Amino acid sequence: MACQYYAPCEHGAENFTIDIPKVTFGRGVLSEVGERAKALSMTQVALFTDVILENGPYIDSVKQSLKDAGISYVVFSDIRIEPDDVCVDDAAKFLNSGSFDGVISVGGGSVIDTAKAAMVCAKYPRPVRDYFAPPVGEGLAIPGPVYPHIACPTTAGTGSECTSISVLRIRELNTKFVFASPHMLPDVALVDPTCCDSLPSNVVASTGFDLLSHALECYTAKAYTRWGAVDNPNARPLTQGANPWSDLAAAKALEIAGDYLVRGVNDVSDTEARDQLMWGATLAGMAFGNSGTHLPHALSYGVTHLMNDITTDGYAVKTPFVPHGISVIVTAPATFRYTAEAAPERHLEAAQFLRADMKSTTNNDSGEVLAGRMIELMRETNIPNGLQGVGFGENDIRRLSDSSIRQTRAIGNSPRETNMVDIENIYNNALSYW
């Protein structure tokens, strides 16, 4: 199956590149941050976090570890959930205000992504928007290394500790875009599942479905051999399509989601399930960081661009706000029903990894079986019922499509060629599922 999926294509890529940080996983590993920082020759650290975590036990543990290692630090916590270019520019000014020789980020994807982008803008001063691809920005390449970076995630979903990607909202356009560079990959990831013990169930659900969709998207993404070959190997993007490495990590992440997502959401005392979800999120980060996502993430940016008058319990964010994992998953079942035609075996295998009922199934059933298992998991974890569950209706479909069609790289990574009409149809089919 894998050999067939990666069959050579005329003018297509023949090679793929893998890049991940040094990863340490386990309860209590935040206490190692000081020695890890010392090994990277850090002496004065910019400690990125958010206002919710700033005075909590995880930051206290990091501070103490840094003190024990003789490393000074200054905290930057002015980071909003779903950060934007203005937030990044402020963070870059903070970095340039001190004599920092390293960065440590402790938080969810918003914190880690802000740190990545701010390091770029501090080292190579330009507005962050200039590094985004046209027509959003100038498409400038990041010319060289940034600061040594230790990333410490506190949620089980983002995987940002293992990627060279930063996702930011452009305030002027009120929507999110992605930029990436191998220079943005953290040097070290310290993944401490203790951080998930106190998370509310709906936060675990949102982040858990983010990890699930990361894994599904990179497992079903267009094969790397179907992307064009590059002349300069240093210019090969890590968002390069599905490949044998991303398959390994994605498949295990899907098995973890199938086994532990419902348990981790519905039982706050189930530390085994939450530990497993944290490991699954890291695996999914390793996978999509070396393959890229596709349509569910592309379509999610339309949702967060146009959301209106909706609040989400458990998040200290003003309305309107839809958590990232929710914005992704509300369209995902409809999306995978659509993409299954292009790679039915891959979709059927993904459904099996998620522990779907596979009795009497064939390749022709792959999209429905996979979508059905996702809907089952959504219902068991109280996820909103499609787009209508987050405030959208039929009259919004054209606007959603107009917004998401700009996500060209992610759309191009779909296994099935996708145009504006296809996107409108997916949104229409994602209005509700039950």
PyMOL commands that set and color helices and strands:
alter all, ss='L'
color gray80, all
select helices_A, chain A and resi 2-5+29-39+57-68+85-96+109-123+128-131+160-162+182-184+193-196+201-220+224-226+233-235+244-266+271-288+295-306+324-329+332-342+344-353+363-380+387-390+394-404+408-412+420-429
alter helices_A, ss='H'
color red, helices_A
select strands_A, chain A and resi 22-25+44-48+72-76+102-107+149-153+165-170+175-180+188-191
alter strands_A, ss='S'
color yellow, strands_A
deselect
rebuild
show_as cartoon
